[in-house]
């Protein structure tokens, strides 16, 4: 029906050879992969102690970007809402990106590659000797790293155990074979540590053997493999939240495993070979939320995913593998009290003397009870060994557009008021520094040095050769100059009231900001309201409003100039991130401007049609967003590296950062709302192991000036059969990874290619399942239960602003949606892809389910009960409800209290504040609301049933 879903004949992706087809060439999301170099730093001493609380402020995990719907009784058909009521996306995990929105190779760094040495270490056979690599042990290792296996699995070959048995040792180290997995937890305390665990499941050495040959096929068929006829069972949305699938591990390993809120894989059963992965036609990758606020939702605590608090460890010795630099974790093997085997490269390492002492239990000789080995998420206080320079102070620079357009929009009043209210809450210590710049056709600096009677404005009009008039007095100590800062913030909103300057010299202002921040690094917050029109980086309008509804080519999704990318890379090299707030009522070429944040590890905030008085809901949203932005936790001068079991490799990162030295991600700033993703491939057969592990290490400087390392470790089983691979699909993680890949395809190729590739992802996976696993008739569209939501989620993606065609979509709106896909954690991205719908005219005290989004819609149908309209909306009947309503009145009725409490609950625990819209039936605004009803047909897109028939025809 819709040409958007038809296949196109296009050249193959140069990075990836698609599956063979009978005619033409398939459009796919290239799942290409490259070599993975494993680097990380040397051990670091610090005083011995261990605490269980993070010393910095912990906030609830949240963010916003999905569209939450609440509907009030309407005449819409019951099928439209069937399955939507109380349906909920998942509270899961995170993601990330590379150089070009995704990075597939190493890139030249604007500064020397010193952080690579600091976070150094590699597999001996992958890198030549270097100063940062530890010297190899003179003694031969008992177990060599397994040689690359043949491409074809060898079922007869038993998995190689990781360690050796020492029967004379104490019970916690005895290397007895693991008993048959019964699923019952060990007796005794709920969880008494590794010693008890080791007696039944002594780490990976016996777990690997115990799990060898374990297949889901040998037991009754799991629910995840139950065949579902999608064309007959169309109401596939569950009435309960869609949680992350739990890996097929024993209970103790499940308890030890990393929370899916922090670390999640698209497949919870890892295929033994790349050939098996190719046969399944499923994406393999990780989604990360490494710096999230570690206060977990109650349900996650109840499911034993992880401890509620972040263990913060201060120790003279940070124990790491001498070969691959993996941090010691719950999935290593203790061969005896003095030696442990790495779970990533299998090297045997010595246990340092200090590690024999457990500061929590005050006991000696039980290294397996140390908090590092009891928790899959830990944070280390690092020493000077992990520093290239003394930890930087928190430095904040605000660069503000004060042209006529900006003053007319009125954002300065909101920003200055928010800063005044939150100055004392800015993360930092006594060294915190702050500065301000404003710009129109010239650049204005502000001297706030202590001792002045009032702020001094210094104007630089030469925008072709920008310089700093007084370099030492423009960034001042927040506490020493607080009164002058307050005076400036009180004066700024009216300072430019009568300006007639319409030009914007954004590029030169950013160049000046770079010069100002280079000595220290920090965060630059840029507020822009129009297209830059003067100096370096000036832009021209590229949008044709007549093409907004085009079903053909969507142009200009990429930047018009590389100025902002180059500037961002320079900033990244000086540990400076640039955050962009775009408050525009017209096209501003976000595709070009966003590069300043994408490559410097910054954030993009977008407020279309912003006006302080004409659009009060946007003004309120900015105010609430700024409160979160100014007060949330922040990390400076950060780097992140992801390691994985030998045989696996990663490539193509997604998120906002700069890729330095192949796999080292440079993050000038890191915040709790940033997500990342990475694609994986299987380079060597995994037949020698039954478990694989992934570890991410985030090295950063806290706002208090501490150098810290946050480490997450994830363990997953390896399987050798196709049904087991399908049984372990995490469909939400898979759709989020595919969304990231589709954004890259849209920019590098075309939007139509990306859309076709998304459809083909469904066609290929269901076709592979049908031909290799399902024994049911081929005339039906059959999916395993684990994939039953896959077609629905892909259809939802196709109707997203980022990928939709045939519906009027502003170019900046589309680009912003793509930016959000690339940098959001999974939990928030899923709410954006597939919003939730609730009925709110029959709320009970039990309330609702937590949801995130940028917009809340309350749909009011013509048949809505007048009692609800009067008790909740405050109007006597349907006709009297105004066309534009963005608040619920505070009425003294039970229904009003319930509705407002419900909306407040949905709004509260998220970083970006959603706007509320009350939408009447037959209102012009209903079109926007209906576009988010994924299962319904629109003029430009399939209904869910039509999409299923389209997929079935393709198969």
HUNOR-V607490 format. One record per helix or strand. SS is the DSSP state (@ for helix, = for strand). FROM is the first residue (numbers start at 1). TO is the last residue. If there is no record, write none. Layout:
ss=SS from=FROM to=TO
ss=SS from=FROM to=TO
This chain:
ss=@ from=3 to=5
ss== from=49 to=51
ss== from=67 to=72
ss=@ from=78 to=81
ss== from=85 to=85
ss== from=94 to=94
ss== from=97 to=103
ss== from=107 to=107
ss=@ from=114 to=118
ss=@ from=171 to=173
ss=@ from=194 to=201
ss=@ from=203 to=211
ss=@ from=216 to=218
ss=@ from=223 to=225
ss== from=227 to=229
ss=@ from=251 to=256
ss== from=263 to=265
ss== from=267 to=267
ss== from=269 to=271
ss=@ from=274 to=280
ss== from=285 to=288
ss=@ from=298 to=302
ss== from=311 to=314
ss== from=320 to=320
ss== from=327 to=327
ss== from=333 to=336
ss== from=339 to=341
ss== from=348 to=350
ss=@ from=353 to=356
ss== from=357 to=358
ss== from=363 to=364
ss=@ from=367 to=369
ss=@ from=371 to=374
ss== from=377 to=381
ss=@ from=384 to=386
ss== from=395 to=401
ss=@ from=404 to=409
ss=@ from=411 to=425
ss== from=433 to=439
ss== from=443 to=447
ss== from=456 to=460
ss== from=476 to=477
ss=@ from=482 to=495
ss=@ from=506 to=517
ss== from=522 to=528
ss=@ from=545 to=547
ss=@ from=563 to=573
ss== from=576 to=584
ss=@ from=590 to=593
ss=@ from=595 to=598
ss== from=604 to=608
ss=@ from=616 to=631
ss== from=634 to=644
ss== from=648 to=654
ss== from=658 to=660
ss== from=664 to=671
ss== from=676 to=682
ss== from=691 to=702
ss== from=707 to=719
ss=@ from=722 to=727
ss== from=729 to=729
ss=@ from=731 to=748
ss=@ from=751 to=772
ss== from=782 to=784
ss=@ from=785 to=787
ss=@ from=790 to=798
ss=@ from=811 to=823
ss=@ from=826 to=833
ss== from=837 to=839
ss== from=855 to=860
ss=@ from=866 to=873
ss=@ from=878 to=880
ss=@ from=894 to=908
ss== from=915 to=920
ss=@ from=926 to=930
ss== from=938 to=938
ss== from=941 to=941
ss=@ from=944 to=954
